[in-house]
Amino acid sequence: MLKERIEKLKETNGFKFDLDKIKNFETKCEVDNRMQDIKNEYIGFIEKTLS
């Protein structure tokens, strides 16, 4: 069940973030990239823990 949840997290953006409140486009991209990094770190940590 946990593996299915991880797969689902990989497919979707597991970290929803209200980017509309951020007016500056560059800041928006930075936050997008940072959230992607956090998501990848999180997935990597879970996969390491499961293996």
C-alpha positions as a LaTeX table, in Angstrom:
\begin{tabular}{lrrr}
\hline
Residue & $x$ (\AA) & $y$ (\AA) & $z$ (\AA) \\
\hline
Met1 & 0.00 & 0.00 & 0.00 \\
Leu2 & 2.82 & 2.40 & 0.86 \\
Lys3 & 4.55 & 1.70 & $-2.46$ \\
Glu4 & 1.33 & 2.59 & $-4.31$ \\
Arg5 & 1.18 & 5.87 & $-2.43$ \\
Ile6 & 4.78 & 6.63 & $-3.37$ \\
Glu7 & 4.03 & 5.92 & $-7.03$ \\
Lys8 & 1.03 & 8.23 & $-6.85$ \\
Leu9 & 3.17 & 10.93 & $-5.22$ \\
Lys10 & 5.68 & 10.63 & $-8.06$ \\
Glu11 & 2.94 & 11.10 & $-10.68$ \\
Thr12 & 1.29 & 14.08 & $-9.07$ \\
Asn13 & 2.68 & 17.13 & $-7.39$ \\
Gly14 & 2.46 & 15.78 & $-3.87$ \\
Phe15 & 3.24 & 19.16 & $-2.38$ \\
Lys16 & 0.48 & 21.63 & $-3.17$ \\
Phe17 & 1.55 & 25.23 & $-2.77$ \\
Asp18 & $-0.48$ & 28.40 & $-3.29$ \\
Leu19 & 1.75 & 30.03 & $-5.89$ \\
Asp20 & $-0.91$ & 32.55 & $-6.94$ \\
Lys21 & $-0.07$ & 34.58 & $-3.84$ \\
Ile22 & 3.49 & 34.95 & $-5.12$ \\
Lys23 & 3.48 & 37.84 & $-7.56$ \\
Asn24 & 7.10 & 37.65 & $-8.71$ \\
Phe25 & 7.49 & 35.04 & $-11.46$ \\
Glu26 & 11.14 & 34.27 & $-10.63$ \\
Thr27 & 10.23 & 33.66 & $-7.00$ \\
Lys28 & 7.40 & 31.44 & $-8.20$ \\
Cys29 & 9.88 & 29.35 & $-10.24$ \\
Glu30 & 12.28 & 29.14 & $-7.29$ \\
Val31 & 9.50 & 27.90 & $-5.03$ \\
Asp32 & 8.39 & 25.40 & $-7.72$ \\
Asn33 & 11.95 & 24.08 & $-8.01$ \\
Arg34 & 12.41 & 23.93 & $-4.25$ \\
Met35 & 9.15 & 22.03 & $-3.78$ \\
Gln36 & 10.25 & 19.61 & $-6.50$ \\
Asp37 & 13.58 & 19.13 & $-4.68$ \\
Ile38 & 11.81 & 18.48 & $-1.38$ \\
Lys39 & 9.48 & 15.99 & $-3.08$ \\
Asn40 & 12.40 & 14.13 & $-4.67$ \\
Glu41 & 14.31 & 14.03 & $-1.37$ \\
Tyr42 & 11.20 & 12.72 & 0.38 \\
Ile43 & 10.62 & 10.00 & $-2.23$ \\
Gly44 & 14.32 & 9.03 & $-2.11$ \\
Phe45 & 14.21 & 8.80 & 1.67 \\
Ile46 & 11.11 & 6.59 & 1.63 \\
Glu47 & 12.52 & 4.30 & $-1.08$ \\
Lys48 & 15.79 & 3.95 & 0.89 \\
Thr49 & 13.81 & 3.16 & 4.04 \\
Leu50 & 11.75 & 0.49 & 2.26 \\
Ser51 & 14.67 & $-1.26$ & 0.59 \\
\hline
\end{tabular}
